[in-house]
Amino acid sequence: MIRFGLRLCLSGGREAAVRLVVIAGAVALGVGMLLATLAGMNAVGAQNARYAWLNTAVAPASADPTADPMWWLIREDYYHGQSIGRVEVAALGPDASVPPGIPHLPGPGEFYVSPALGKLLRNTPAAELGDRFPGHEIGTIGRAALPSPESLLIVIGRTPAELEQLGARQVTQIMTTSPSDCGNGCYVGINHDGMTLVLSVVAAALLFPVLIFIGTATRLAATRREQRFAAMRLIGATPRQISVISAVESAVAAAAGTAAGFGLFFALRSGLATIPFTGEPFFSADLSLTGIDVLSVGLGIPLGAVVASWLALRRVQISPLGVSRRVTPKPPRAWRLIPLVVGLAELTYFIGRRPGTTNGQIAAYLSGFLLVLTGLVLAGPWLTMVGARALAGRASRPAALIAGRRLSDNPKAGFRTVSGLIVALFVTSVATGIITTFVANRGEPRTDSVAATSLAKSFWPEEGPAPTADQIPAGLAAIPGVRSVTVVHRNPDRDAWQGLVTCAELDRLAVFGSCPAGARVAQVASDLIGMRAFDLTSDTYVWDAAGIAPAEVDRQPILSVVVDTTSRSAFERARTLLVDAFPLGRFPISVGEWEANSARQLRQFQQLANVIMLASLPIAGCSLAVSVAGGLSDRKRPFSMLRLTGVQLRTLRRVVALETVVPLLLVATVATGLGFLAAHLFLRAQLGYPLRAPDLSFYLMVGGGLAVSLGIVASTLPLLRRITGPETARNE
């Protein structure tokens, strides 16, 4: 039977060959996506493990009593919005631990740099970046210490006295515990569990339409295969023999697709590694597969195909005449809307009742989203039936009437071919709605806003005494492109982060807001921006008045120095001067750079959502094309009879097109609309924001994807002429 099954599969003519190629292609696509997701999860873990040494400040004491301690200090610097990890060390003995990636600790006046930072230093004027780092380069940090090929890292050697004054810590070993397994003290690294959760959602969103595609492909020429197997049963074949033949056919296609899927993954691995999903790209080797991954996919996919084939032929298993017992299935009931309504009601309930903990919020909102998505999948056949009946009821032409009656007769089959779109469009609509609204309210400010063109160096009480006015570098104002240098003084009547500026100074600056009428001193944020950066659409802002005389302002300790610039070069030169003049504490940063970090992560999630949609729509189109082609093959005799009775070919084409277009557009509209509604309810409940309409690019992307899907379907319609000729209608 195995040899006979192989012969039917490999030598069964054009129909068998097409079916084998289509199923293998669908399986290859699914396997490639599954392997990419598994490798992505492994890559996040590998990248996170190389962040471990950067958390050495919280490393436990070494168990080796002979290990010498060293001073350790890590801080974050910036250049053109890019984060630079700055590690400063000083050994207190010859047996001090050495970080990975370098042969030994640098001495005072020496430093190691990552390849990306070394290239940046060579191509950037020293006054903008290089002058911040004392000493000279003695080597390159190796890959073992680099989370990413684009990581900007520097290890600087200092004297023990210098680092003690800068507030460094003494450590006796380098941290080796991954941030995923470390406690709260490990603040450098990736939220591995969160990234895995996001990747899992992406995998499900991508694999769902692929599984629909595979299921549709296995049904290609299903009627002909069932009839063939039923004929074998009638001449004496046992159910077991039929199962073996079917299993061999499915296993061959699945095995070929699995092998092609592995090849697809390895061919695209280097390109996948460049996607900065965690904020930085991966090394290609990080996208690796474990032995369990390979065995699970390599054996599980063909086994799953065999099981699916057995289930698909269960009617033949029951009786050789089972394939002729075709009755109209029961219409779907309205109860299918219950999960959808419950999910929307749950999201609505939490408006004004936001849970107080993160776990509570995850449980509340995630369960609501899952209920809505589950409800969409369950309600799909019912919605298709309603749309089909409306089409048939309003039909003025035979094509619309026939298509509407056929869809309403079996709405589950009509919806099945487009159900892969549900996850893609719903997830993308939710992500787009949330991200667009969040960025509009709390994203990075405009590039020409003072939140992006000014930087501040703050002097917090815990970092030591504030500087005096004569310690502010006089060269700041002399830098070409520096528009103003403003000193903000501490407010004795308010919190440490609030300062004082005279109204005369604010009027002179003009871009940092103004005082209320009649006020002489304003109480301002230390960076002259504060919370208004979340909605900084203009620079006209009115600060609260302060109850202190202007003459008293200069007598208060200095809280910060704010430098406003007109060019990126002046911005970085001013930062370098401030870093060199005030090496203690946090380095100067702009509000724009601070906000850009969260906005950048959100944009990456948006890109993932776009990938889901752009990949799912063509896959859904392929599913539709295979379904249409299979349906035409199964119905070629009835269509031929219709042509013999005088029905024109273009009418039959309209019937097939309407049977496809109605569920596709209905699902796209409902899924997108409910995605935006769910996003609106979440935003109102969690953040109090109303939904912002997405950009035109979103609608163009959805429309373009649907157009491609419909184009793929249209490519199958010419088959109708070939397979509905008079010879097909003859009795056999």
Beta strands, then each sheet from edge to edge (+ up, - down):
strand 1: 70-79
strand 2: 82-91
strand 3: 110-113
strand 4: 136-140
strand 5: 153-157
strand 6: 169-171
strand 7: 454-458
strand 8: 482-490
strand 9: 498-502
strand 10: 521-525
strand 11: 544-545
strand 12: 558-565
sheet 1: 4+ 3+ 5- 2- 1+ 6-
sheet 2: 7+ 12- 8+ 9- 10+ 11-
end
